[in-house]
Every structure is written in structure tokens, then in C-alpha cells.
Amino acid sequence: MSALSRTLAGRGLAKHNLAGAFVVGIPILWIAFFMLLPYGIIVVTSFWLKKYPSFIPDFQFGNYITLFTDPQYVLVILRTLKIAILVSIASFLLAYPFAYYLVFRCKSAALRAWLYMAVIAPLWVSYLLRAYIWKTILGTEGVLNSLLINVGIIDEPSSIFLYNQFSMVVTLTYIFIPFMVMPIYTALEKIPTNLVEASADLGMGPWRSFWHVTLPLSLPGVAAGFTLTFCLSFGDFIAPFLVGGPDGNLIANVIATQFGAALNWPLGSALSIVMLVIVLSIVSLSDRMERKGLTGGL
Amino acid sequence: MKNAPMNLVSRYGADTAFMTFVGMLMAFLYVPIWVLVAFSFNDSRSLTWPLSGFTLDWYRKLAENTDLQAAIWNSFYVASFATALTLIVGVPAAMTLHRFAFPGKSIFRRLILLPITLPGIVTGISMLNMFKLVGFQLSLETVILGHATALLGVVVTQVYARLQRLPKSLEEAAFDLGAGPWRSFIDVTLPNIKTAIIGAGLLSFVLSFDEIPVTFFLTGRDNTLPMYIYSTMRRGVTPEINAVATLIVAASLVLIVAAVIVTRGRKNQ
């Protein structure tokens, strides 16, 4: 029915070819010029050769070999994967109980709306500032240290809070947690309450109902949340710069260096391609999981 | 019988546990923002607890800072044009996804939505490569092109979601009554997706105003506001940044209220 009416509406528009070409043409041209072409160019550049003081067109795999054999780059790639996974897990552990509370436990609709808004609202506050906040809080001369000294818990400023992987995970979780809450909340909201009631009527305790009914049905939302949080923290380069410290470089920082001071665009391009491939694989993996979750769950 | 009081106790316990958890999450999200605001009024250069005294000096310094004012103006310029462009491309893209079937449509959809998950840095450096290759001078205008591309996915998802909820019969009726595609778009489709477009535009504006990764690679000599703040941060942490931050938080609050009003307007329709 909807397919039929879609063809009908489409034909109505197709009669006027000019308008149709206009509607379809603008986005296609934009994508061709500002996405396909640039991506194509970095693919090509990633095979070029760096030759002091610049680089020359070539076709060789040297840049990729460097990335996967030079321990310096391997370490950065592994570190970035680790941070992104830790951030996703931390966000999940905070977001799931919160979304669960809102959907199933919170009795007042007004309170639910307020709390949901309160978690999403920080997205509208500058992302740079949300990273900067943690630099001022966790720093050696920062708020947390001076507070702890003032209260008498420690005697002198400690540097354990800032410029390490802990501070990066805290900061990135703080920044990206709304992206975990939104899809999980949406998924939980879609679960019909009578399913949970039915499992309770059939004698399942609250834990078993949760484990066998609620959790499996919410998995598509969890997958979407993990994808967003992972990809966003995977490509971040502001938080590492502000709170990561000297050993806190992530892939994006290295790419920035290659395009800046190191002036090795071919290597930077190759690293971007690696990042692009990892992100694309995560996205298509989660697409597949979401589809499976939907058909397997119902 | 025996279980009933136990259940009551455990239920009460669970509720308390949930409330405590939610309270702690709220503290995690909002205490840092209050700390940020508090230090913008503190009369000491260092950001250490306890606060020493009240001052408006940091705000006075901002008012005299001409670099900052230029950066704010640049950000308004970039965000306005990027939003306009991304709507001009994004609304037709959403309509294309909504009603046309053509070969390569799924690739088209994936490409448009890609920048939502793709780190901004990849968009930034790939466009930088291209602009350098064709000999484009980097400027605020190249930043606008970059932002419009990066934000396309945001507009498309919002407008597409709204289009899908519109009954098909509306446009069909318009066609049956002899309206051309342009008339039926202006008179029938547009009024129905208006709030989605405003919402998407507002969100694009905020995201563009705040954007760093793409701007970092595509800007020439001019700085946008976040780039200016970013370069100030390199020199260290100062209450002056806290004052800018407080103003940005206040502006965000106004925008959030505006967004809530727009969404509420949609519900009333």
C-alpha cells in the first residue's frame, strides 16, 4: 500500500522532470564534490611517498606498513581502541540504569521529561568547554586537589588525576554520555509494558524478567549507543590534547601532527583511511546486530 | 503472604538505590558546570578551592578583548551560512530518500549519514587535501563548506523522520487537485515539516558554532570562537576562559528553551 502510494506520489513529481532533477541533483552533486571526491583524494594520497621537504605521487604501501609495524603507531592505535572501549563501557554502565529508571520506575511524567532533558541538555553546551572543565577540576592546581587539601585528605597537590588515561576516560564519558542515553531510552520506551507484566504473571522474578525480556529487547538501542559513543571518542582529539598529557596521544592527534608540524600528509592520509575503515566496520557491524536484534527479539 | 513485606522492603530499597544513582549522575553532569561558573566570578587568578572573593573583572577584560569579539562575529558568520547551506542541501536529500527509488540509493543514504559517526577530523583533512589540490585559499568560506558537509546528516535524519510521519494522502490530494510539485511542496509539505526544519536548523547552528575538528584544518587566518578559546587554552587555564564559558552556558540555556518551545509547538499542532 505504502509502496504503491509512494510510486504514485513519485510519478506526480516525475511528470515535472526539472523539479525532480533539482531535488535529487543538489544532494547528489554535493556528495560527489564534498564527500566522494575528498575521500578519493585521501585514498590516493595515502599511497604517496614522503620526500623531504614535501611528498611525491607514487603507488606504494610503505605508509600502511609503517602504521602497522612501527611500535609508535601500533601503540597509538591500540591505545585509542582501548580508550574508546572504556568510554563506551563507562557510559553504558551509567546510561542503562538511568534510562531504565526513567522508563520503568519513574512514576511522574514531568520528572521523567525533566531528567531526560537534563541529560541531553549538555549537548547544547560547548563541547570544548565540557572538556576544559575537567582540566580545571583535575589539574595539580585544580579544584579537586585544592579541595582535598582544604579538607585535609591529602597534604600536597597530587598529579594522579590529570594527564593520564583515567582523566581521558572521565572527560570523554562526560562529553558523550547523552549519545548512550538517547538510543537506550528510545529502545526501552518501545518495549510494551504488558510483556514485562506477562513474564511476571508467569512467575518470573524481576531479575529474570529483566534478563530474559527487557534486556534482549533493548539490545538494538544498546548497540546504537555503543556505536555512537565508540566512534565519537575514537576520533576525538580535543580531550586528549587538554587532559591526556604527553603519553595520551590518540589517533586523531597523530593525524593532526602529520598534517601540521611533521608535514607528512601521505602518512596522515593513510592513518585517516585506517580510522575510516574501523569506523565503517563498527557501523555496519552494529547495523547487522540491530537487524538481528529486531527480528530475533520479536 | 510471607513474601509481601519482603517485597515491599526490597522494592523500597530498589527505589532508593535508583534515586541515589540518578542523583549522583546529575551531580556528575552539573557540579562541574557550577564550578566553572563560580570561578568566573572569583577574584583570584588561580582556580583553587575555596573561592576567595567576588569580582566582575574577568567579564570586564572580555568586553575589552577585540580578538574575542572578532572571533564571535566570525562564528556567527560561519554558523549562519553553514546552516543555510546544509538546509538547502539537506531538505532535498531527505525528500529524495523519502520518495524516490533509484539505483545506489542505499549507498547515497549511507554516505549522507556517514559524517554523524565519522570523526570530524576525517572530513576536515579530506577536504583540506582537496582544497589544496585545486588551489583553493583556506578561509572562513572553506570552513562553511566543511561544516555544511559535516552537518548534513543531522538535518537529513530530522527532516526525514518527520516526512515519514506525514500521511502520503496529503501530497497525493494536492497533485490530484492539479498543484504542481513546487506548489504542493510550498503549500502542503513545507508547512508540515516546518518545525522539523527549524529544529534541525537550530541544532546545526549550535553544532557549527561549537565545531573544532573540521574548522581546525579548514580555516585560514581567521579564528572562530571555539578556535580562539582553544588557542587561549594552550597558554594555560585562566578565569577569563571561565567567563567566556559562563556566557556560552547562558546562551546555550536560551537556545535550549527556544528548542523546547519549538518542540512543544509541534505537539500542539
Interface residues (C-beta under 8 A of the other chain):
Chain A: S2 S5 R6 L8 A9 G10 G12 L13 H16 A19 G20 F22 V23 V24 I26 P27 I28 W30 I31 F34 M35 L36 L37 P38 Y39 I41 I42 T45 L94 P97 F98 Y101 R105 L115 M117 A118 V119 A121 P122 W124 V125 S126 Y127 L128 L129 R130 Y132 I133 W134 K135 T136 I137 G139 E141 G142 V143 N145 S146 L147 N150 Y174 I177 T227 L228 C231 L232 F234 G235 D236 F237 I238 L242 A252 I255 A256 F259 W265 G268 S269 S272 M275 L276 V279 I282 V283
Chain B: A14 D15 F18 F21 V22 L25 M26 F28 L29 Y30 P32 I33 V35 L36 F39 S46 L47 T48 W49 P50 I88 V89 G90 P92 A93 M95 T96 R99 F100 A101 F102 F108 L111 I112 L114 P115 T117 L118 P119 G120 I121 V122 T123 I125 S126 M127 L128 N129 M130 L133 L145 A148 T149 L152 K168 S169 E171 E172 F175 G180 P181 W182 S184 V206 D210 I212 P213 F216 F217 P226 I229 Y230 M233 V237 I241 N242 A245 I248 V249 S252 L255 I256 A259 V260
